[in-house]
Amino acid sequence: MKKISFTYWRDGKFYLGFLNQYPDYQTQGMTKRELIENLKDILKGIESREVPYIRKVEELLVA
């Protein structure tokens, strides 16, 4: 099991969110639980390389 950070917010009736490593891929759900399941599906697609043109966010150390 691994830990993945995500950002979410509520907009009217929907919960919207994205995986912090992949902010270009947003999803939504009627409940927070549904949103989390949708985020897991996105992660599966990314990890299986079904999703093309994946941009990643990393940190750069500068002296």
C-alpha positions as CSV (number, residue, x, y, z in Angstrom):
1,M,0.0,0.0,0.0
2,K,1.3,3.5,-0.8
3,K,0.3,7.0,0.2
4,I,-0.7,9.5,-2.4
5,S,-1.6,13.1,-1.7
6,F,-4.6,14.7,-3.3
7,T,-6.3,18.1,-3.2
8,Y,-10.1,18.4,-3.2
9,W,-12.8,21.0,-2.7
10,R,-16.6,21.1,-2.8
11,D,-18.4,23.0,-5.5
12,G,-22.1,23.0,-5.1
13,K,-23.2,19.3,-5.1
14,F,-19.9,17.9,-6.3
15,Y,-16.5,17.1,-4.8
16,L,-13.7,17.9,-7.2
17,G,-10.1,17.0,-6.9
18,F,-6.8,15.9,-8.3
19,L,-3.7,13.9,-7.4
20,N,-1.0,16.4,-6.3
21,Q,1.6,14.6,-8.5
22,Y,-0.8,14.9,-11.5
23,P,-2.7,18.2,-11.2
24,D,-3.7,18.1,-14.9
25,Y,-6.1,15.2,-14.3
26,Q,-9.1,16.4,-12.3
27,T,-12.1,14.4,-11.5
28,Q,-15.3,14.7,-9.4
29,G,-17.8,12.7,-7.4
30,M,-21.2,13.3,-5.7
31,T,-19.5,12.2,-2.4
32,K,-16.0,12.4,-1.1
33,R,-15.8,8.6,-1.2
34,E,-16.8,8.6,-4.9
35,L,-14.2,11.2,-5.6
36,I,-11.5,9.1,-3.9
37,E,-12.6,6.0,-6.0
38,N,-12.3,8.2,-9.2
39,L,-8.9,9.4,-8.2
40,K,-7.8,5.8,-7.7
41,D,-9.0,5.0,-11.2
42,I,-7.0,7.9,-12.6
43,L,-3.9,6.6,-10.8
44,K,-4.5,3.1,-12.3
45,G,-4.7,4.6,-15.8
46,I,-1.5,6.6,-15.3
47,E,0.4,3.7,-13.8
48,S,-0.7,1.4,-16.6
49,R,0.3,4.0,-19.2
50,E,-3.2,4.1,-20.6
51,V,-3.2,7.9,-20.1
52,P,-1.0,9.7,-22.6
53,Y,1.2,12.8,-22.2
54,I,1.6,12.6,-18.4
55,R,3.2,15.7,-16.8
56,K,4.8,15.2,-13.4
57,V,5.6,17.6,-10.7
58,E,8.9,17.3,-8.8
59,E,11.1,19.4,-6.6
60,L,14.4,21.0,-7.7
61,L,17.1,21.5,-5.1
62,V,19.1,24.7,-5.8
63,A,22.2,25.8,-3.8
